[in-house]
Structure formats: C-alpha cells, structure tokens
Amino acid sequence: MAEDQEILDELEAAAEETAAPKSPMMKVLGGIVALAVLGGGGWYAYTNFIKAAPGEEQTADQTTPAGETPKEGESALPASEEEDVSPNLGVMFSLDPFIVNLAGSGGKRFLKVTISLELSSPPVHTEIKQNAQKITDSILVLLSSKTFEDVYSVQGKFRLKDEITTRVNRFLALGHIKDAYFTEFIIQ
C-alpha cells in the first residue's frame, strides 16, 4: 500500500506541474504564432481571391495618352490586344431557359432548352432586348409544336437550330442572328 501511496503522490505532483499557469513567454509565443497564421491566411486570400490578375484591369488612361478617350473609330485596347480578338467570334446573347411540353405526348414528355444566339453585331443586342417578348413567344410556340421524334435525333436538333435562327431574324432590322447554340438540351 505504501507503494500505491507513493505512486499517487507522484501523479498528484505531475498534475500540479501541468496545471500551473503558463509563463508570460509562452503566451507571447502563442500570440506570435496566431498572428503569423492569420497573416498567412490573409495573404493567401488576397492573392487568390481579391487581387486582380495582371492585365485584367486596364483603364482608358493606360491605353491612351494623358487619360484621353479614344476617338470615334479607334479602339481603347492596344494594337497587340486588338489582334487577339478573333473576327469569327460574334457577340453572344443568352436567352432564359425554355421548358415546354412536347406535342403528341399528352403532357408526359417535356423539353428544357437553353439557347445562346450569335449576333452579327453589337447593336443587335439592344434590338433583341426590345423584342424579347416576341422572340420568346415565337420560340415557345415552335418548341411546343415539336414531337419527341422531331427533336430526339441530331438532325432534328440541327433543323430546330435553323428554325430558331429564322424565327428570331424575323424580328430584327439592324442585323441578324448568325447561329443558335444549345447550351442545355434535356428531353424527359
């Protein structure tokens, strides 16, 4: 029993040593470590999420002398950046998703389509916005007139793209739609 008492005394002494308050030096070191961790996390967040990538933000004063605005017909981009823009890429206009029941399905099949339109020129964007209700109605009527067999095949999808392009072009006077692209096409 004496041995047990000695062991208990040693355990109590060890517990008292660990329960003793930390020295001020340990508190200071803990604070420095905490500041270093917070600083590192802040730097990581700044460089990866907040700071703009190089060349991402260019203002007119960086591309034209003394903050002058570019004259009509001139571009605000430097000549090297103008060449990077491909002339084959048109301005895109995304339409809201369309969800319609397919014809001849008795309401059992539906089609969900999201369409992006390639515009011939930027002014067509404004014209599409002005005629948005007419264009949406025309596309909805077209889509709901299609059967499952009409839109299931690849050829059917290409025909549908051509029909959408033709219908949208009816409402445009300033330019035209070059092509329609399906960004989502779901048949249920």
RAUR-V191138 format. One record per run of one state. SS is the DSSP state (A for helix, B for strand, O for the rest). FROM is the first residue (numbers start at 0). LEN is the number of residues. Records with the same first field share a line. If there is no record, write none. Layout:
SS = FROM-LEN ; FROM-LEN
//
This chain:
O = 0-1 ; 19-4 ; 50-9 ; 63-1 ; 67-11 ; 84-6 ; 94-3 ; 101-8 ; 119-3 ; 130-1 ; 144-3 ; 152-1 ; 169-7 ; 187-1
A = 1-18 ; 23-27 ; 59-4 ; 64-3 ; 78-6 ; 122-8 ; 131-13 ; 147-5 ; 153-16
B = 90-4 ; 97-4 ; 109-10 ; 176-11
//
